[in-house]
Amino acid sequence: MTAQTAHNHSDKHKSCKELLGDLSLYIDGEAEADLCQEIEQHMADCENCRVVVDTLAKTVFLYHGLEHNRMPGEARRRLYKALDLSDYLDEPDPASSSTNRKADCP
């Protein structure tokens, strides 16, 4: 590997790391148009990031397609108590939320 190739490789991974922070917005379809364009342009040149984004998008899609059954009350209380999470028992169960967003850019 030449010094120039190593430098380009290092720059590319710096971009990859910066990209990771915005993937959630992109996957959820909440990213601004300029950010979408930047991510898509980066993915056009970076196979590793294409794989990461594709895998994450598929994981989110599959998760949203699952049936979420709430744990029975007594078992939930015992679990939260054992994990010292009793303060969170009054909060709604996050698995019961129905946020199913399309991962499209504006």
C-alpha positions in Angstrom: 0.0 0.0 0.0 1.4 3.4 -1.0 1.4 6.4 1.3 -1.2 8.0 -0.9 -3.4 4.9 -0.8 -3.0 4.7 3.0 -4.0 8.4 3.3 -7.1 7.9 1.2 -8.0 4.8 3.2 -7.7 6.7 6.4 -9.8 9.6 5.1 -12.5 7.2 3.9 -12.8 5.6 7.4 -13.0 9.1 9.0 -16.0 9.7 6.8 -17.4 6.3 7.6 -17.2 7.1 11.4 -18.9 10.5 10.8 -21.6 8.7 8.8 -22.5 6.4 11.6 -23.8 9.2 13.8 -26.5 10.1 11.2 -27.6 6.6 10.2 -30.6 6.5 12.5 -32.0 9.7 11.0 -31.3 8.3 7.5 -32.9 4.9 8.2 -35.9 6.4 9.9 -36.5 8.8 6.9 -36.0 11.8 9.2 -32.7 13.1 7.6 -32.7 16.4 5.8 -32.3 16.2 2.0 -28.7 17.4 2.0 -27.7 14.8 4.6 -29.4 12.1 2.6 -27.5 13.2 -0.5 -24.2 13.1 1.5 -24.9 9.6 2.8 -25.9 8.3 -0.5 -22.9 9.8 -2.2 -20.6 8.3 0.4 -22.3 4.9 0.0 -21.8 5.0 -3.8 -18.1 4.9 -3.1 -18.0 2.8 0.0 -19.1 -0.8 -0.1 -18.6 -1.3 3.7 -21.0 1.5 4.5 -23.5 0.2 1.9 -23.5 -3.2 3.7 -23.9 -1.5 7.2 -26.8 0.7 6.0 -28.5 -2.2 4.2 -28.1 -4.5 7.2 -29.4 -1.9 9.7 -32.3 -1.0 7.5 -33.3 -4.7 7.2 -32.9 -5.2 10.9 -35.2 -2.2 11.7 -37.7 -3.4 9.1 -37.8 -6.9 10.6 -38.1 -5.5 14.2 -41.1 -3.4 13.2 -42.7 -6.5 11.7 -42.5 -8.5 14.9 -45.4 -9.0 17.2 -44.6 -7.4 20.5 -46.2 -9.2 23.5 -46.1 -7.5 26.8 -44.6 -9.5 29.7 -47.2 -10.4 32.2 -47.5 -7.8 35.0 -46.1 -9.9 37.9 -43.2 -11.3 35.9 -42.4 -7.8 34.7 -42.4 -6.3 38.2 -40.1 -9.1 39.5 -37.7 -8.6 36.6 -37.6 -4.8 37.0 -37.1 -5.2 40.8 -34.2 -7.8 40.2 -32.6 -5.4 37.8 -33.1 -2.4 40.1 -35.3 -0.8 37.5 -38.4 -0.3 39.7 -38.5 3.4 38.9 -39.3 2.5 35.3 -42.4 0.3 36.0 -44.8 3.2 35.5 -43.4 4.0 32.1 -45.1 2.6 29.0 -43.6 -0.5 27.5 -41.4 0.7 24.6 -42.2 -2.5 22.6 -45.8 -1.5 22.4 -45.1 1.7 20.5 -46.2 1.6 16.9 -43.7 3.7 15.2 -43.3 2.3 11.7 -41.5 4.8 9.5 -40.6 4.4 5.9 -36.8 4.9 5.3 -37.2 7.4 2.4 -35.3 10.6 2.0 -37.3 13.8 1.4 
